[in-house]
């Protein structure tokens, strides 16, 4: 007789395709032979199509996040209770005994556990740096995670350092390498087109993700090397504030007279194809718990320049497999661009070294296999 699979409900607040959503679906994919995963997303999330294309069952709930808008604040608690009840009922209907919260600040799983009288187990994933949040909220979320969840999963040691060092429920579980592997030919580090060096900034247009620093640094670097080209690629998640941020960046380019050497593109579904079409990948975020974009660049062997803003420092060895620059330091960013653009041999060394380094550090035993062990422990106590 075939033993039925355990069902796990993965709850994610993403209203669009984000790095957090991609990270968890890449981690659960290899575990599907033994476990059944169903996702719970906000109503209307564009992430639904991506998950359903992977063959996942997807449910929707009208999540409300804490914001400065009075309407959201008034709705937050009633909707939290209602969605917690709905999640509890969904778990019962789907035969799930474990809820995996892919967002540190989504409290719905705790409410569902309360309504289940403690029968539901909860695992919470921390995918950003709590140190950067308003501490009145972060400390509350930390206490709930450490006392209300069966396990707390941190995507890096930078995140882990925020939690109680002696708490045995808190673990570091790295995000996995791209699930589909490489489908394109290997990256050629010396692929300059028409004598130009192509720089790529791949990130959704969100304040804090560093596009403004990249643009400021590019202006300095371009003044010394007119063969540099910069492309921004990312989505705005349908949010007005993100659309405004992109418009501000585009206006800066126009004002600076850089329209012929800097361009903007929308969301790229094929990260590998986008990265391998460029010579250097940039990531100048102000705070990153991990950075799937950096991991992808290293995995595909595309030379990387990233800021020392948390997780990226753990992904590679600066000077050996990429360049790590101080956070918000525009001059250092520009210098790194010039250094890599002028040294094809260094780009080649970084390409080879980064591929080897991440394949060892982010092997399955440290990523999705470690996640599977966490699931097993929680299910044994469910």
C-alpha positions as CSV (number, residue, x, y, z in Angstrom):
1,X,0.0,0.0,0.0
2,X,1.3,3.4,-1.0
3,X,1.6,5.8,1.9
4,X,-0.2,9.1,1.3
5,X,1.9,12.2,1.1
6,X,1.8,14.8,3.8
7,X,0.3,18.1,2.5
8,X,2.0,21.4,3.4
9,X,0.3,24.8,2.8
10,X,2.9,27.4,1.7
11,X,1.6,30.9,2.5
12,X,3.2,33.7,0.5
13,X,2.2,37.4,0.5
14,X,3.7,38.1,-3.0
15,X,1.3,39.9,-5.3
16,X,3.6,39.4,-8.1
17,X,6.5,37.1,-9.0
18,X,9.3,38.0,-6.5
19,X,12.6,36.5,-5.4
20,X,11.0,35.2,-2.3
21,X,8.3,33.3,-4.3
22,X,10.8,31.9,-6.7
23,X,13.1,30.8,-3.9
24,X,10.4,28.8,-2.1
25,X,9.1,27.2,-5.3
26,X,12.6,26.2,-6.4
27,X,13.1,24.6,-2.9
28,X,9.8,22.7,-2.8
29,X,10.1,21.4,-6.4
30,X,12.7,18.7,-5.7
31,X,10.7,17.6,-2.6
32,X,7.4,16.9,-4.4
33,X,8.0,13.1,-4.8
34,X,7.6,12.8,-1.1
35,X,5.5,15.8,0.0
36,X,2.5,17.5,-1.4
37,X,2.7,21.3,-1.6
38,X,-0.2,23.7,-2.1
39,X,0.3,27.5,-2.2
40,X,-1.8,30.2,-0.6
41,X,-1.4,33.7,-2.3
42,X,-3.1,37.1,-2.0
43,X,-6.2,37.5,-4.1
44,X,-5.3,38.4,-7.7
45,X,-1.5,37.7,-7.4
46,X,0.2,37.3,-10.7
47,X,2.4,34.6,-9.1
48,X,-0.5,32.2,-9.4
49,X,0.1,31.6,-13.1
50,X,3.8,30.7,-12.5
51,X,2.9,28.3,-9.7
52,X,0.1,26.6,-11.7
53,X,2.5,26.3,-14.7
54,X,4.7,24.3,-12.3
55,X,1.7,22.0,-11.5
56,X,1.0,23.4,-8.0
57,X,-2.5,23.8,-6.6
58,X,-3.0,27.5,-5.7
59,X,-5.5,29.0,-3.3
60,X,-6.2,32.7,-2.7
61,X,-7.0,34.7,0.4
62,X,-7.6,38.5,0.7
63,X,-4.5,39.3,2.8
64,X,-4.2,42.8,4.2
65,X,-0.7,44.1,5.1
66,X,0.1,46.7,7.7
67,X,0.7,50.1,6.0
68,X,0.3,53.8,6.7
69,X,-3.0,53.9,5.0
70,X,-5.8,54.3,7.6
71,X,-8.1,52.0,5.6
72,X,-5.6,49.1,5.8
73,X,-5.0,49.7,9.5
74,X,-8.7,49.6,10.3
75,X,-9.1,46.4,8.2
76,X,-5.9,44.6,9.4
77,X,-7.0,43.0,12.6
78,X,-10.5,41.9,11.5
79,X,-9.1,40.5,8.2
80,X,-6.2,38.8,10.1
81,X,-8.8,36.9,12.2
82,X,-11.0,36.1,9.3
83,X,-8.1,34.9,7.1
84,X,-6.7,32.9,10.0
85,X,-10.1,31.1,10.3
86,X,-10.2,30.6,6.5
87,X,-6.7,29.2,6.5
88,X,-7.6,26.8,9.3
89,X,-10.6,25.6,7.4
90,X,-8.5,25.3,4.2
91,X,-5.9,23.2,6.1
92,X,-8.7,20.9,7.3
93,X,-10.2,20.6,3.9
94,X,-6.9,19.8,2.2
95,X,-5.7,17.5,4.9
96,X,-2.7,19.7,5.8
97,X,-1.1,19.6,9.2
98,X,1.7,22.0,8.5
99,X,1.7,25.7,7.4
100,X,4.9,27.2,6.0
101,X,4.8,31.0,6.2
102,X,7.1,32.3,3.5
103,X,6.9,35.8,5.0
104,X,8.1,36.8,8.5
105,X,5.3,39.4,8.8
106,X,2.4,37.3,7.7
107,X,0.7,36.4,11.0
108,X,-2.2,34.4,9.5
109,X,-0.6,31.1,10.2
110,X,-0.4,31.8,13.9
111,X,-4.1,32.7,14.0
112,X,-4.9,29.5,12.1
113,X,-2.8,27.5,14.6
114,X,-4.7,29.2,17.5
115,X,-8.1,28.3,15.9
116,X,-6.8,24.7,15.5
117,X,-6.1,24.5,19.3
118,X,-2.5,24.0,18.5
119,X,-2.9,21.0,16.2
120,X,-1.5,22.9,13.1
121,X,2.3,23.2,13.1
122,X,3.8,26.4,11.7
123,X,7.2,27.0,10.1
124,X,8.2,30.6,9.4
125,X,10.7,31.7,6.8
126,X,12.6,35.0,7.3
127,X,13.6,36.4,4.0
128,X,14.7,39.9,4.8
129,X,16.8,41.6,7.5
130,X,14.7,42.3,10.5
131,X,17.4,44.7,11.7
132,X,16.3,47.1,9.0
133,X,12.6,47.2,10.1
134,X,10.9,49.4,12.7
135,X,11.9,47.6,15.8
136,X,8.5,48.0,17.5
137,X,7.1,45.6,14.8
138,X,10.3,43.5,14.3
139,X,10.6,42.6,18.0
140,X,6.9,41.5,18.1
141,X,7.4,39.3,15.0
142,X,10.6,37.9,16.4
143,X,8.8,36.9,19.7
144,X,5.9,35.3,17.8
145,X,8.3,33.4,15.5
146,X,10.4,32.1,18.4
147,X,7.5,31.2,20.6
148,X,4.6,30.4,18.1
149,X,6.4,28.6,15.3
150,X,7.8,25.1,15.4
151,X,10.8,26.3,13.5
152,X,12.2,29.6,12.2
153,X,14.2,29.4,9.0
154,X,16.7,32.1,8.2
155,X,18.1,32.5,4.6
156,X,21.5,33.6,5.8
157,X,23.7,34.0,8.9
158,X,23.1,37.8,8.6
159,X,19.4,37.1,9.3
160,X,20.1,34.4,11.9
161,X,22.1,36.9,14.0
162,X,18.9,38.8,14.8
163,X,17.4,35.9,16.7
164,X,18.3,34.5,20.1
165,X,21.6,32.6,19.6
166,X,20.6,29.7,21.9
167,X,17.2,29.1,20.4
168,X,17.3,25.6,18.9
169,X,14.2,26.3,16.8
170,X,16.1,28.8,14.6
171,X,18.0,27.4,11.7
172,X,19.9,28.8,8.7
173,X,18.6,27.2,5.5
174,X,20.1,28.7,2.3
175,X,18.0,29.2,-0.8
176,X,18.7,26.6,-3.6
177,X,20.4,27.1,-6.9
178,X,18.2,27.5,-10.0
179,X,15.9,24.5,-10.1
180,X,16.1,24.0,-13.9
181,X,19.9,24.2,-14.0
182,X,21.5,25.9,-17.1
183,X,19.6,25.7,-20.4
184,X,21.7,28.2,-22.3
185,X,25.3,27.8,-23.5
186,X,28.0,28.8,-20.9
187,X,28.5,32.5,-20.4
188,X,31.4,34.0,-22.4
189,X,33.1,36.6,-20.1
190,X,34.7,38.4,-23.1
191,X,31.4,38.9,-25.0
192,X,31.7,42.7,-25.5
193,X,29.5,43.8,-28.4
194,X,30.9,46.5,-30.7
195,X,33.6,47.1,-28.1
196,X,31.1,47.9,-25.4
197,X,30.8,46.3,-21.9
198,X,27.2,45.5,-21.1
199,X,26.2,46.0,-17.4
200,X,22.9,44.5,-16.2
201,X,20.8,45.6,-13.2
202,X,18.1,42.9,-12.7
203,X,15.7,43.8,-9.9
204,X,12.1,44.9,-9.5
205,X,11.8,48.7,-9.4
206,X,11.5,49.2,-5.6
207,X,13.1,51.9,-3.6
208,X,15.9,50.4,-1.6
209,X,16.9,47.9,-4.3
210,X,19.7,50.2,-5.4
211,X,19.0,51.3,-9.0
212,X,19.5,54.9,-8.0
213,X,23.0,54.1,-6.7
214,X,23.8,52.1,-9.9
215,X,22.8,55.0,-12.0
216,X,24.8,57.5,-10.0
217,X,27.9,55.2,-10.1
218,X,27.4,54.6,-13.8
219,X,27.5,58.3,-14.6
220,X,30.9,58.5,-12.8
221,X,32.3,55.4,-14.6
222,X,30.9,56.3,-18.0
223,X,32.8,59.7,-17.8
224,X,36.0,57.6,-17.7
225,X,34.9,54.8,-20.0
226,X,32.4,55.7,-22.7
227,X,32.3,52.0,-23.8
228,X,30.1,51.2,-20.8
229,X,26.4,50.4,-21.3
230,X,23.8,49.9,-18.6
231,X,20.4,48.1,-18.8
232,X,17.8,48.0,-16.0
233,X,15.4,45.0,-16.1
234,X,12.6,44.4,-13.7
235,X,8.9,44.7,-12.9
236,X,6.9,47.3,-10.9
237,X,4.5,44.7,-9.4
238,X,1.6,46.9,-10.6
239,X,2.2,49.3,-7.7
240,X,2.1,53.1,-8.2
241,X,5.0,53.8,-5.9
242,X,7.2,51.4,-7.9
243,X,6.1,52.9,-11.2
244,X,6.9,56.4,-9.9
245,X,10.4,55.2,-8.9
246,X,11.1,53.9,-12.4
247,X,9.9,57.1,-13.9
248,X,12.3,59.1,-11.6
249,X,15.2,56.9,-12.8
250,X,14.2,57.4,-16.5
251,X,13.9,61.2,-15.9
252,X,17.4,61.2,-14.4
253,X,18.8,59.4,-17.4
254,X,17.1,61.9,-19.8
255,X,18.4,64.9,-17.8
256,X,22.0,63.5,-17.7
257,X,21.9,62.9,-21.5
258,X,22.5,59.1,-21.1
259,X,19.5,57.9,-23.1
260,X,21.7,56.3,-25.7
261,X,23.7,54.2,-23.2
262,X,21.2,53.4,-20.5
263,X,17.9,51.7,-21.1
264,X,15.0,50.2,-19.1
265,X,13.1,47.0,-19.7
266,X,10.3,45.2,-17.9
267,X,10.1,41.9,-16.0
268,X,12.3,39.1,-17.5
269,X,10.9,35.7,-17.1
270,X,14.1,34.0,-18.2
271,X,16.8,35.2,-15.7
272,X,19.5,33.0,-17.3
273,X,19.0,34.4,-20.8
274,X,18.9,38.0,-19.5
275,X,22.1,37.6,-17.4
276,X,24.1,35.7,-20.0
277,X,23.5,38.5,-22.6
278,X,25.5,40.9,-20.5
279,X,29.1,41.1,-19.2
280,X,28.6,42.2,-15.6
281,X,25.7,41.9,-13.2
282,X,25.2,44.7,-10.6
283,X,23.3,44.5,-7.3
284,X,23.5,47.6,-5.1
285,X,20.6,47.0,-2.8
286,X,20.7,48.8,0.6
287,X,19.6,45.6,2.5
288,X,19.4,42.0,1.4
289,X,18.9,39.0,3.5
290,X,20.2,36.7,0.8
291,X,19.7,37.9,-2.9
292,X,18.6,35.3,-5.4
293,X,19.7,37.6,-8.1
294,X,23.3,37.5,-6.9
295,X,23.1,33.7,-6.5
296,X,21.9,33.3,-10.1
297,X,24.6,35.5,-11.5
298,X,27.3,33.5,-9.6
299,X,25.7,30.2,-10.7
300,X,25.6,31.3,-14.4
301,X,29.2,32.6,-14.2
302,X,28.4,36.2,-15.0
303,X,30.8,38.5,-13.1
304,X,29.1,40.2,-10.2
305,X,29.5,43.4,-8.3
306,X,27.3,43.6,-5.1
307,X,27.0,45.7,-2.0
308,X,28.0,44.6,1.5
309,X,24.4,44.8,2.7
310,X,23.7,41.6,4.5
311,X,23.4,38.2,2.7
312,X,25.4,38.9,-0.5
313,X,28.6,38.8,1.5
314,X,27.9,35.1,2.3
315,X,27.4,34.1,-1.4
316,X,30.9,34.6,-2.7
317,X,34.5,35.5,-1.9
318,X,35.2,39.1,-2.7
319,X,38.2,39.4,-5.0
320,X,38.1,35.8,-5.9
321,X,34.6,35.2,-7.3
322,X,33.2,38.7,-7.5
323,X,33.5,42.2,-6.0
324,X,31.9,43.3,-2.8
325,X,31.7,47.1,-2.3
326,X,30.6,49.2,0.7
327,X,26.9,49.8,1.0
328,X,25.7,53.1,-0.5
329,X,29.3,54.0,-1.6
330,X,28.8,55.3,-5.1
331,X,32.5,56.0,-5.7
332,X,33.4,52.4,-4.8
333,X,30.7,51.1,-7.1
334,X,32.0,53.2,-10.0
335,X,35.6,52.0,-9.3
336,X,34.5,48.4,-9.4
337,X,32.6,48.9,-12.7
338,X,35.8,50.3,-14.2
339,X,38.0,47.6,-12.8
340,X,35.9,44.8,-14.1
341,X,35.2,46.4,-17.5
342,X,38.9,47.0,-18.1
343,X,40.1,43.5,-17.1
344,X,38.8,40.7,-19.2
345,X,41.1,38.2,-17.5
346,X,39.6,39.1,-14.1
347,X,36.1,38.7,-15.5
348,X,37.1,35.2,-16.7
349,X,38.6,34.2,-13.3
350,X,35.4,35.4,-11.5
351,X,33.2,33.5,-14.0
352,X,35.1,30.2,-13.3
353,X,35.5,30.7,-9.6
354,X,31.9,31.8,-8.9
355,X,30.4,28.7,-10.6
356,X,32.6,26.4,-8.5
357,X,32.0,28.2,-5.2
358,X,28.2,28.4,-5.3
359,X,27.8,24.8,-6.5
360,X,29.7,23.6,-3.4
361,X,28.3,26.0,-0.8
362,X,24.7,25.8,-2.0
363,X,24.6,22.1,-2.7
364,X,21.3,20.3,-2.0
365,X,22.4,19.2,1.5
366,X,22.6,22.8,2.6
367,X,19.4,24.0,0.8
368,X,16.3,22.0,-0.1
369,X,17.4,18.8,1.7
370,X,17.9,20.9,4.9
371,X,14.4,22.2,4.3
372,X,13.1,18.7,4.0
373,X,14.6,17.8,7.4
374,X,12.8,20.7,9.0
375,X,9.5,19.6,7.4
376,X,10.1,16.0,8.8
377,X,10.7,17.2,12.3
378,X,7.6,19.4,12.2
379,X,5.4,16.7,10.7
380,X,6.5,14.2,13.3
381,X,5.1,16.4,16.0
382,X,1.9,17.4,14.1
